[in-house]
Amino acid sequence: MSAPLRIGIAGLGTVGAGVVRLLQTHGSLLEMRAGRPLRITAVSARRREVDRGVDLSGYAWVEEPSTLAGRDDVDLVVEVIGGEGAAAATIRAAVAARKPAVTANKALLAAEGVVLAAEAEAAGTVLRFEASVAGGIPIVKALREGLAANATTRIAGVLNGTCNYILTEMERTGAAYEDVLAEAQQLGYAEADPAFDVGGHDAAQKLALLATIGFGAAVPMDALKVEGISGVTLEDIRHARDLGYSIKLLGIAQRAGDELEVRMQPSFVPGSSALGLVEGVTNMVVVDADFVGQTVHEGPGAGAGPTASAVVADIVDIARGHGGPVFGCPAEQLTSPAITTLGTAAPHYLRLSLDDRPGALAEVAGALARHGISIDRMRQMSHETDSAPVLIVTHACVRDTLDRALEEITALDACGARPIAYRIEVV
Amino acid sequence: MSAPLRIGIAGLGTVGAGVVRLLQTHGSLLEMRAGRPLRITAVSARRREVDRGVDLSGYAWVEEPSTLAGRDDVDLVVEVIGGEGAAAATIRAAVAARKPAVTANKALLAAEGVVLAAEAEAAGTVLRFEASVAGGIPIVKALREGLAANATTRIAGVLNGTCNYILTEMERTGAAYEDVLAEAQQLGYAEADPAFDVGGHDAAQKLALLATIGFGAAVPMDALKVEGISGVTLEDIRHARDLGYSIKLLGIAQRAGDELEVRMQPSFVPGSSALGLVEGVTNMVVVDADFVGQTVHEGPGAGAGPTASAVVADIVDIARGHGGPVFGCPAEQLTSPAITTLGTAAPHYLRLSLDDRPGALAEVAGALARHGISIDRMRQMSHETDSAPVLIVTHACVRDTLDRALEEITALDACGARPIAYRIEVV
């Protein structure tokens, strides 16, 4: 019998309590798979007197999470506090003590992951973060290990369950964005302050982490132009469906010459494609790589059970002695390519509102033409107001050219507001 | 710089040549990810004078593959010979030399995997087989490691690309089984002797390996009643579609009380489900597990590139020092539950041919009723011959009860031949 792996858990929110419950539930199964008992010895959280639905009486209670790593009875630290301050201190203390750390903290990793990885690798210890990306889908492991023999070509993902729930519910029920968001908040699928999710930032952090593994490249968050879903209307969703598409908050990472293209934006994807069919809070990552071709990875993107599954899988790996660099190649060998969010040429969907007067459509078409953008389809909707909704599907064009044309169109007297533009992605 | 991992490759067919090509293509990428150079030093195949499209001039040529492991310049043996004789000898020689082995050999593992695993674990070495199941999908790793924190509830898979290609082409083009099979053979998607694939045996071996990992249980192949796709007709496919289903060669492994249920049979699955939408030679594995819920894993099920991707991922793991038991828990702790292929109660689709005379349908319905099987839907097709095609969808019933009823029906004067029965699976 090997010695137990003694675990200190920092953070006892939904995820932390889920990790405790999992370790308590599957003690003998995990011992068999990990080759040694996995034993919680110490826990830490802000408030002690909270009923978390799990029995914590056998564990030492630690007030200051960053002291967990220094304890003689802790071999591994789980950081599920969230945020950056105390979480970073907790992980850094583990690294300083040369003890492995497991985290679910995408924000911290997206902000400081490369630095933390370098520190962990210099200290000869392990930092794992499966739970930070796509909840229960073992996609970090798949990219870092399962697909390690390939040069990654593209990573495409639906990575935020809140956004995907809202978009699929809007499509399914015909309810407006605000109503579905309120419902999602009631169901616990959206935070009271949903800005981080619906603004695309949560998904962008996850995409950046996947891109770092897949392309061996640092992806600074401030290099990303992130677009959220709050501007998506029921009209857009209906038009998309009429054209054979679904609207998804889609993340794409792919090489573009010497640059790395990393985008997070609402996009039209073919309604019958795997990504077009992802429903509700489910996440999906589609990886294209040179030898293997395309693999698809789908599963629950959040929740106590899926997140605990990912955290404990990392613990089992560490118990088995599986190490290796944090992002699959040593932090010092990660490259720093220029990041572009523009994307290659693609058709775009445009929705605009035009004064109902002669010549208005011609002015729009003229502005597009001056930028070399040709029109695949155009449709003016019937209307009862003075301004007419107009839909345009362009032929392939580059986003910055389109943006310049849209500026001209916005400046037209006939145009009510800046047109909405969504990329039509071939996935 | 760490010492190179020196690789001996036994077998230079499509897969072996693919492994050589991958290792030659991605030398520096793999060195970065594995932490050390991966270097082929010796190769072995039956015939030397074959143009395999890769340069083998830098490698020692070994006549007898089982001698690879004994060489001083070989640290790891790749077995991609296939079959059981020479392949088993090659792997056993590696185990005897306490050197890790990587294989793509599902037949050998399905037959002798538990014994080989016990031998490798006793010798303190590693045996990996990602490429044996579902080609390029890293599903062995996902089950063994990524989902290791869970008790597996069910594994469902479309695991044979040949069968899935044939079934989806029949549905897509309306061509008959024999014609699509011939086309698949021309395209290289089916073997000259397709019996092993279309009979379901290839898929059953893969399912058995996944079940061993997922449920920690030995699955002797002779305990499985395997049904292939050669009896599936265009009529069945059309009827399935009319009812909202696709026909897939579906493997299911799940606990059934103290028994382990392992089935491989053509089944109706909802046409809009993930499994119902798997097309062509693509494979898919859907895993249900207690904490994570459902994850879906999809990708190319065969081919030189995907298989090489899986083989080399195993090599990278070993180069990093990742060991652990072959099936995710020690071979000596694998259980030996009774295996059942019957399955829980489910609706079934029946197709039979009845003499067109009064009372024939009543006799069929009576036989079903005597076994407690009630009918959800029944349809007699228009026909120009003396016998009428009849379709029946039953309410949920257990297969062995149904089989007894079908025996009675087969014995009826009015019945032309034993009815066709396919399970309708909720996935």
Boltz contact constraints between the chains, C-beta under 6 A:
constraints:
  - contact:
      token1: [A, 22]
      token2: [B, 149]
      max_distance: 6.0
  - contact:
      token1: [A, 22]
      token2: [B, 291]
      max_distance: 6.0
  - contact:
      token1: [A, 32]
      token2: [B, 329]
      max_distance: 6.0
  - contact:
      token1: [A, 32]
      token2: [B, 333]
      max_distance: 6.0
  - contact:
      token1: [A, 33]
      token2: [B, 148]
      max_distance: 6.0
  - contact:
      token1: [A, 33]
      token2: [B, 328]
      max_distance: 6.0
  - contact:
      token1: [A, 33]
      token2: [B, 329]
      max_distance: 6.0
  - contact:
      token1: [A, 136]
      token2: [B, 292]
      max_distance: 6.0
  - contact:
      token1: [A, 137]
      token2: [B, 295]
      max_distance: 6.0
  - contact:
      token1: [A, 138]
      token2: [B, 142]
      max_distance: 6.0
  - contact:
      token1: [A, 138]
      token2: [B, 146]
      max_distance: 6.0
  - contact:
      token1: [A, 141]
      token2: [B, 146]
      max_distance: 6.0
  - contact:
      token1: [A, 142]
      token2: [B, 138]
      max_distance: 6.0
  - contact:
      token1: [A, 146]
      token2: [B, 138]
      max_distance: 6.0
  - contact:
      token1: [A, 146]
      token2: [B, 141]
      max_distance: 6.0
  - contact:
      token1: [A, 146]
      token2: [B, 313]
      max_distance: 6.0
  - contact:
      token1: [A, 148]
      token2: [B, 33]
      max_distance: 6.0
  - contact:
      token1: [A, 148]
      token2: [B, 313]
      max_distance: 6.0
  - contact:
      token1: [A, 148]
      token2: [B, 316]
      max_distance: 6.0
  - contact:
      token1: [A, 149]
      token2: [B, 22]
      max_distance: 6.0
  - contact:
      token1: [A, 149]
      token2: [B, 309]
      max_distance: 6.0
  - contact:
      token1: [A, 149]
      token2: [B, 312]
      max_distance: 6.0
  - contact:
      token1: [A, 149]
      token2: [B, 313]
      max_distance: 6.0
  - contact:
      token1: [A, 150]
      token2: [B, 309]
      max_distance: 6.0
  - contact:
      token1: [A, 291]
      token2: [B, 22]
      max_distance: 6.0
  - contact:
      token1: [A, 291]
      token2: [B, 305]
      max_distance: 6.0
  - contact:
      token1: [A, 291]
      token2: [B, 308]
      max_distance: 6.0
  - contact:
      token1: [A, 291]
      token2: [B, 309]
      max_distance: 6.0
  - contact:
      token1: [A, 292]
      token2: [B, 136]
      max_distance: 6.0
  - contact:
      token1: [A, 292]
      token2: [B, 306]
      max_distance: 6.0
  - contact:
      token1: [A, 292]
      token2: [B, 309]
      max_distance: 6.0
  - contact:
      token1: [A, 293]
      token2: [B, 300]
      max_distance: 6.0
  - contact:
      token1: [A, 295]
      token2: [B, 137]
      max_distance: 6.0
  - contact:
      token1: [A, 295]
      token2: [B, 299]
      max_distance: 6.0
  - contact:
      token1: [A, 296]
      token2: [B, 298]
      max_distance: 6.0
  - contact:
      token1: [A, 298]
      token2: [B, 296]
      max_distance: 6.0
  - contact:
      token1: [A, 299]
      token2: [B, 295]
      max_distance: 6.0
  - contact:
      token1: [A, 300]
      token2: [B, 293]
      max_distance: 6.0
  - contact:
      token1: [A, 305]
      token2: [B, 291]
      max_distance: 6.0
  - contact:
      token1: [A, 306]
      token2: [B, 292]
      max_distance: 6.0
  - contact:
      token1: [A, 308]
      token2: [B, 291]
      max_distance: 6.0
  - contact:
      token1: [A, 309]
      token2: [B, 149]
      max_distance: 6.0
  - contact:
      token1: [A, 309]
      token2: [B, 150]
      max_distance: 6.0
  - contact:
      token1: [A, 309]
      token2: [B, 291]
      max_distance: 6.0
  - contact:
      token1: [A, 309]
      token2: [B, 292]
      max_distance: 6.0
  - contact:
      token1: [A, 312]
      token2: [B, 149]
      max_distance: 6.0
  - contact:
      token1: [A, 313]
      token2: [B, 146]
      max_distance: 6.0
  - contact:
      token1: [A, 313]
      token2: [B, 148]
      max_distance: 6.0
  - contact:
      token1: [A, 313]
      token2: [B, 149]
      max_distance: 6.0
  - contact:
      token1: [A, 316]
      token2: [B, 148]
      max_distance: 6.0
  - contact:
      token1: [A, 320]
      token2: [B, 324]
      max_distance: 6.0
  - contact:
      token1: [A, 322]
      token2: [B, 322]
      max_distance: 6.0
  - contact:
      token1: [A, 324]
      token2: [B, 320]
      max_distance: 6.0
  - contact:
      token1: [A, 328]
      token2: [B, 33]
      max_distance: 6.0
  - contact:
      token1: [A, 329]
      token2: [B, 32]
      max_distance: 6.0
  - contact:
      token1: [A, 329]
      token2: [B, 33]
      max_distance: 6.0
  - contact:
      token1: [A, 333]
      token2: [B, 32]
      max_distance: 6.0
